[in-house]
Amino acid sequence: MEFKVEATCGKTLARAGVLTTPHGVIKTPVFMPVGTQATVKGLSSEDLAEIGAGIVLANTYHLYLRPGHDVIRDAGGLHAFMNWDGAILTDSGGFQVASLAKLREVTDDGVRFTSHIDGSSHFLGPEVAVAIQEALGADIIMAFDECVRYPATYEYVKAANERTIKWAIRCKEAKSREDQVLFGIVQGGVFPDLREESAKALVEIGFPGYAIGGLSVGEPKDEMIVALESSIAHLPEDKPRYLMGVGTPWDFVEAVARGVDMFDCVLPTRVARHGTAYTSEGRIIVRDKPYERDFTPLDPACDCIVCRNYTRAYLRHLIRTKEMLGARLLSYHNVYFFIRFMGDIRNAIVNGTFPQFREDFQKRCGTIGR
């Protein structure tokens, strides 16, 4: 993997770059659709290619449980299994294991947990997480970390931080495939000094890219921004920075302004299934009564196939009658919107107009994008 910064913003830390992977060249900043079960919900790989996605995520925890990483390995890896020619990033499973709460036990060795599917017992640690991801065959894999939910005490977050740093070392030692790159994950909750400690330790270990984890887990936006800034301040400028699980158009603009290159989030498909669409003027809940006789496009400023061919009234009808097509069409539009929005951000950086883009966005959408 190679990463090159092509343009920077003179008034913010925003930058436009190029990330070269074995399965394609990715222009950053980039939004990566989440394919938890080796599929972005409601969309085919052909849809994603048509939309313009260059890289998608898959979930280590879920694919380990179903269908099993050995099945995917025998199928030729994730790319063959899901018929996707673009790049793939797999998470380590740390976030999912952390969210199990009472179903898991964290030790210095790793995490023992009970499957949410059938109650079976499992163990996930640094070496196991790397082995699973090597079997899956993604281009970018993540170090195993302990993601702490908000709120948490300083003492607990500090202990989790120390574990995550030790696990990062073990992940790097366990990695054997040369056609994959391993990113370290900065943790530290909402505590700036722990964020700094984590970032500096990971940089000393040395990784080709760095993720910022443990955010968008319930903390207020202002605390998220402080934690983000405290992390990025100590990361190298020549390596990609990935903000995990975040988020909304507002998050994108503000995080890019602080130097983030990569994003992922389940939001566009999740809200689509409940009848919400992101548009150039903010979010609209298309299932609501005002759209019953609205025969205009979902977003007049959008040129996706949904906005070119279907009206708000029709989409409302599909959602209210629980037709599968409704969730599929709204998911297509939302993913398209997120990817195009990130492309607009990149163009603004390259053209030297990002500060104005940021100001215009805040005026137009305010906090709607949150």
Secondary structure, DSSP 8 states (H G I E B T S, - for coil): -EEEEEEE-SSSS-EEEEEEETTEEEEESEEEEEETTSS-TT--HHHHHHHT--EEEE-HHHHHHTT-HHHHHHTTSHHHHTT--SEEEE--SHHHHHTTGGGEEE-SS-EEEE-TTT--EEEE-HHHHHHHHHHHT-SEEE-------SS--HHHHHHHHHHHHHHHHHHHHH---TT-EEEEEE--TT-HHHHHHHHHHHHHH--S-EEE-S-SSS--HHHHHHHHHHHHTTS-TTS-EEETT---HHHHHHHHTTT--EEEESHHHHHHTTTEEEETTEEEETTSGGGTT--SBS-TT--SHHHHH-BHHHHHHHHHTT-HHHHHHHHHHHHHHHHHHHHHHHHHHHHT-HHHHHHHHHHHHTTTT-
